[in-house]
Amino acid sequence: MAEWRYQVALQGQWTRPHANADDVRATIGEGHMRYRLSPSAGNREPGTPAWKLLSELEAVALERMGRDHSMQNVVTLRDGATVNGNRLVFLPAPRDPATGGPYLGYPDQVVTQTADQADCEVLRRASFDALAELEEVRAAGAADPRDPEQRKTFTDAAYFLVQGPEFKRGSDAIMRTFLVAAHARVFDAAPVLPQAIDLDGMVRGQDGFHRVMNEQLRLAPAPAEQAAATTTERAPQPRTAQRPNGLTR
């Protein structure tokens, strides 16, 4: 998956301005990656879908942090053990000593910061273990994407993976593609994942992530159903002729 994402970046697709394609396969290592949630700090246009989404997530993060300037997400694994996930951090704007107010163009920011590398490795391994549980269910011929327990297991796998990114760039695309492939393999049905699954996982916490997945995770139509729908949409409509007296036949 990482190599696929790298090749896409080499072709100039899905890359941010001035981004380096090599960042897609460069691991985070012992450092951390940050993502700005505050839309006003990212030069985004007010009122756009991205602005609205980030505004909502920024509000969730601020509420969870309360009076503190940071919050540590703690992830509960399937065996009950806990491990530190990402952090939410409030960064006040630098102050102008002359006025005491923030420098013009430097707003307050709320960011997410990835977990320590050792914790990320534990979380990725926990994700694969959860998917291995589903593989056993599949091998037994009992896989059912609508089964609540199996759905929870997949959601756990998704949350652990979101909390344990490996690469500096492109981890969201890699994770989404991998999760779709894993779901399709186990359940023989492709899922439609929530729009911002990575940010939901980092901002809303484990319970909030499960709630979003319960509300928004759905199954994509099977190819036969899609073909039937397309045929129906394209079916020729009966033509009508307008008579001079206003009657239609």
Buried (B, 14 or more C-beta within 10 A) or exposed (E): BBEEBBEBBEEEEBBEEEBEBEBBBBEBEEEBBBBBBBBBBEEBEEEEEEBEBBBBBBEBBBEBBEEEEEBEBEBEBBEEEEBBBBBBBBBEBEEEEEEEEBEEEBBBBBBBBBBBBEBBBBBBEBBEBBBEBBBEBBEEEEBEBEBEEBBBBBBBBBBBBBBBBBBBBBBBBBBBEBBBEBBBEBBEBBBEBBEBBBBBBBBBBBEBBBBBBEEEBEEBBEEEEEEEEEEEEEEEEEEEEEEEEEEEE
